[in-house]
Amino acid sequence: MAEKPKKPQKLKARLPRGLEDRGPAAINATRQMVETIRAVYERYGFEPVETPAFEYTDALGKFLPDQDRPNEGVFSFQDDDEQWISLRYDLTAPLARYVAENFDALPKPYRSYRAGYVYRNEKPGPGRFRQFMQFDADTVGSASPAADAEMCMMAADTMEALGIPRGSYVVKVNNRKVLDGALESVGLGGEENSVRRLTVLRAIDKLDKFSVTEVLKLLTVGRWDGGEEGKGDFTKGAGLDDVNASRLLEFVAPAEPTENPSRDILFTMPRKWDELAVNPRFKEGGQELLEIKNLCEDAGYNRDRIRIDQTIVRGLEYYTGPVYEVELTLETRDEKGRPVRFGSVGGGGRYDGLVSRFRGEPVPATGFSIGVSRLQAALTMLGKLDTKPAFGPVVVTVFGGEIADYQKMVATLRNANIRAELYLGNPKHSIGQQMKYADRRNAPCAIVQGSDERANGKIQIKDLILGAGLTEIKDREEYLKKQAEAQYEVDQGKLVDAVREVLARHDVKWG
């Protein structure tokens, strides 16, 4: 007896970790955000540019944490000519390559913006995706602190344009030169300590996620992810002794309020840090911060919007001067009633060495990036974005006539700039089944023409929005009245006018 053929195994539909599918409502919300951000950036005089998602790996540079081989931190592959190519991990490094390649043709300073997805080959987690959207603006060719101050002011204006009220966000500013001066004071100066300095900076950057005690572990002996020895992954520490680690933390995360809270924290440090005032790097960075502070205040951006904060580090290695972050300060609650604080939703800084890698000459640059995906989650939770499903098209049903006649109706609606579609399912489906389809498409109305209507030159208009509310009406007379308003006949020649009347009744607009 012949063996029964094996049934082919179905392929399991599954999404890779750290990625997400997005439907019409989320996409429309992103579109709202991007258009709002774009309008602010353009008001500041920035113009659009677009770079590919792929770059040569050496052009991107090794700036991500723990990137000691081409595919660590980034998604990479070798091309047929054996060159490494990577998906971009941010929008800044590709811009640096673009500017260097087109340097002579671009006006300097060169001011541009771009939005797009970036990719990180990192361990995914709650709210931490491997693909997410950023929206950047950069000024290349200006070394003036005014360019950095402008980024901070634009960040503040963008938050308010997106509906985040003043007092619910703050732009925090620091300077890598200030941090370098502090690191030199604990014996981490010189090229030989560059790796340890980066480890220390990344540890300090965790202060918004971990307690001071846990960051102290990262500065000294190391830390287990689970908080206890043997639990989770182990992160090697920077190897500072307890005294210097504590001194450093006292600078970046002082436990006590400053003597004069009206002044920025940088200029009211504990007395034991007075030696930093004579450190050249620290002094230079402090002067730049003071200029940014004064420029912002002169333009009307006070401490409630932009302030100096020495806890700001920024994790990327390529920053060389001022760095800034936008933090949402308001709290809300998730669907389970738990408090949620959003923290940083954007940031940037000065990266004077990034374009210079290609040019072999100094090219100053500064930029700001909004984490669109992260900020969208925050705005959605705060009710600042419309997350209701967008209205679908008007659906023209097929009810026994020639398909060409129904297609002509659809064409008439489209030519009048009305979104419309012909029901392309099984033409033998009942009107009830086609109405269910129209409901699932979130159609504002449907068009029906059976043989009787066709013989009389009529069509039926079904207002599906009004019809959806009929089940809530208990009074029979009111029900019949509303039913007549929700379904009625008009002359076929008045198709466009009748549909426009329904759309206007419910303020239906398509993006």
Disulfide bonds with the S-S distance in Angstrom:
none
